[in-house]
C-alpha cells in the first residue's frame, strides 16, 4: 500500500511497482481513480505489455542507486529475508515451502534485468487456497478474486482449467512480489536479496531495517559514490530517480 501525508491510500500496488522496477523504469506518472490497483490477470504481464505498447524515454540524468554496504537480515521464526552487498546489479533469490503437493519447496534465483523480468517473472500469477477464500472475503479481502486472475488450489489440486503457466509459477510470483515490495526503498537497489518463506510483510521489514541503519547503505550514481543521511529516504514514499542513458 502507498500513501501520502494527506491520507490518500492506494492498495495492491506491488504488481505495478514490480513491472516498473523490473523494466528499469524509475520516473513515471500513474493516474488511478480508485483506491486499489486492478488485479488484471493476477500477474504483471498486462502492465508490461501496456508499457511496451507506448515505449519509454531515456532522460539526461544519471540513475541513482541504493548500494547495500553490509548484510541486513530480518527473521520471523524459520522465515527470513536479507539484503547483502552485491556489485553486479540486483539479484533476487526466493525460496518457498508450502505444505501442499502442488507447491512443496521451490526456489527461484536470477540477476534481474528487463529481459529476465519479461521472460521469467512477468507472467507468474498470484495464487491462493480455496480453504481461505470465504475467510478472506468475509474480512473484506479477495472480493475480486476469480479463476481469471488467481491460481486457486484445493486439496486435490489446481482448480484453474488451463493449469499453470510454468511448473514453478508459485515461487516466480513470490519473486515478482518481492521485486515490487523492494521498490518501496525509493531507488533501485545494488544488492542481493534472499528470502525463505517470505511475503509482503517480511519484504517491507527488510527495507525498513535497511533504511533505519545509516551505515548499511549509500546512494551512488554513475558519476560518483556519496553518502546521504537515511532521513532523506522515507519508507513507502519513493523518491524520484531517472532512467539511464542508452
PAFI-488138 format. One line per 5 residues: their letters; for each residue x, y negated, z negated of C-alpha. Coordinates in steps of 0.5 Angstrom, whole numbers, always signed. Each point is the difference from the previous one (the first is absolute). Last residue first. Example, Ala and Ser with C-alpha at 12.3 -4.5 7.8 and 13.67 -1.06 7.14 Angstrom:
SA	+27,+2,-14  -2,+7,-2
END
This chain:
XXXXX	+42,-9,+47  +0,-5,-5  -3,+3,-7  -7,-2,-2  +0,-5,-6
XXXXX	-2,+0,-7  -5,-3,-4  -1,+2,-8  -5,+6,-1  -4,-1,-7
XXXXX	-1,+7,-3  +6,-1,-5  +2,-7,+0  +7,-1,+3  +4,-7,-1
XXXXX	+0,+2,-8  +5,+5,+2  +5,-6,+1  +4,+1,+6  +6,+3,+2
XXXXX	+4,-1,+7  +2,+4,+6  +2,-3,+6  -2,-1,+7  -4,+6,+2
XXXXX	-4,-1,-6  +0,+2,-8  -4,-1,-6  +3,+4,-6  -2,+6,-4
XXXXX	+0,+3,-7  +4,-5,-4  -7,-4,+0  -4,+5,-3  -7,-1,+0
XXXXX	+0,+0,+8  +2,+7,-1  -5,+2,-5  -6,-3,+3  +2,+4,+7
XXXXX	+1,+6,-4  -7,-1,-3  -3,-1,+6  +2,+7,+3  -2,+3,-6
XXXXX	-7,-3,+0  -1,+2,+8  +2,+7,-1  +6,+4,-2  +0,+8,+0
XXXXX	+8,-1,+1  +3,-6,+2  +6,-3,+4  +1,-7,+3  +7,-1,+3
XXXXX	+1,-8,+0  +1,-6,+5  -7,-2,-1  -4,-5,+4  -3,-6,-4
XXXXX	-6,-1,-4  +1,+6,-5  -7,+1,+2  +3,+4,+6  +1,+6,-5
XXXXX	-7,+1,+0  -1,+1,+8  +6,+4,+0  -2,+4,-5  -7,+1,+3
XXXXX	+3,+3,+6  +5,+5,-4  -7,+2,-3  -3,+1,+7  +6,+4,+2
XXXXX	+0,+4,-6  -7,+2,+2  +1,+1,+7  +4,+6,-1  -3,+4,+5
XXXXX	-1,-5,+5  -6,-4,+3  -4,+5,-5  -7,+3,+2  -5,-2,+5
XXXXX	-6,+3,-4  +2,-4,-6  -2,+4,-6  +7,+2,-2  +1,+7,-4
XXXXX	-4,+4,-5  +1,-4,-6  -3,-6,+4  +5,-5,+3  -2,-6,+4
XXXXX	+4,-4,+5  -3,-7,+0  -2,-5,+5  -5,+4,+5  -1,+5,-6
XXXXX	-3,-5,-4  +2,-5,-5  -4,-7,+0  -2,+1,-7  +7,+2,-3
XXXXX	-1,-4,-6  -6,-3,-4  +1,+5,-6  -6,+4,+2  +4,+1,+7
XXXXX	+6,+2,-4  -3,+5,-4  -4,+3,+6  +6,+1,+4  +5,+3,-4
XXXXX	-2,+7,+1  +1,-1,+7  +7,-2,+0  +3,-6,+3  +5,-2,+6
XXXXX	+2,-6,+4  +2,+1,+7  +7,+1,+3  +0,-3,+7  +5,-6,-2
XXXXX	+5,+5,-3  +5,+4,+4  +0,-3,+7  -2,-7,-1  +4,-1,-6
XXXXX	+6,+3,+3  +0,-4,+6  -1,-7,-5  +6,+3,-4  +0,+3,-7
XXXXX	+5,+5,-2  -3,+6,-1  -3,+5,-5  -6,+4,-1  -1,+6,-5
XXXXX	-6,+4,-1  -2,+5,-6  -7,+3,+0  -4,-3,+5  -5,+5,+3
XXXXX	+0,+5,-6  -2,-6,-5  +4,-1,-7  +3,-6,+3  +8,-2,+1
XXXXX	+2,-6,+3  +7,-2,+3  +2,-7,+3  +7,-2,+2  +0,-7,+3
XXXXX	+6,-3,+3  +1,-8,+2  +6,-3,+3  +6,+4,+0  +3,-4,-6
XXXXX	-3,+4,-5  -1,-1,-7  -5,+4,-4  -7,-1,-1  -4,+5,-5
XXXXX	-7,+3,-1  -1,+5,-5  -5,+6,-1  +1,+5,-6  -3,-4,-5
XXXXX	+0,-7,+3  +7,-3,+1  +2,-6,+3  +7,-1,+3  +4,-6,+2
XXXXX	+7,+2,+3  +5,-6,+1  +1,-5,+6  -6,+0,+4  +0,-5,+5
XXXXX	-6,-4,+1  +0,-2,+7  +0,-6,+4  -1,-1,+8  +4,-5,+4
XXXXX	-4,-6,+3  -2,-1,+7  -6,+4,+0  -2,+6,+4  -7,+1,+3
XXXXX	-4,+6,+0  -5,+3,+4  -7,+0,+1  -2,+7,+2  +6,+3,-5
XXXXX	-3,-4,-6  -7,+3,+2  +3,+7,+1  +4,+0,-7  -6,-2,-3
XXXXX	-4,+6,+3  +5,+4,-2  +1,-2,-8  -4,+6,-2  -7,+1,-3
XXXXX	-4,+0,+7  -2,-8,-2  +1,-1,-7  -3,-7,+0  +4,-5,-4
XXXXX	-4,-2,-6  -2,-6,-3  -4,-2,+7  +1,-5,+5  +8,+1,+2
XXXXX	+5,-4,+3  +7,+2,+1  +6,-5,+1  +6,+4,+1  +8,-1,-1
XXXXX	+3,+6,-3  -1,+5,+6  +5,+6,+0  -4,+5,+3  -1,+4,-6
XXXXX	+0,-6,-4  -6,-3,+4  -3,+7,+0  +1,+2,-7  -3,-7,-2
XXXXX	-7,+1,+4  +0,+7,-3  +1,-2,-7  -5,-6,+0  -6,+4,-4
XXXXX	-2,-6,-4  +0,-7,+2  -1,-5,-6  -1,-7,-1  +1,-3,-7
XXXXX	+2,-7,+2  +7,+2,-2  +1,+5,+5  -2,+8,+1  +2,+6,+4
X	-2,+7,-2
END
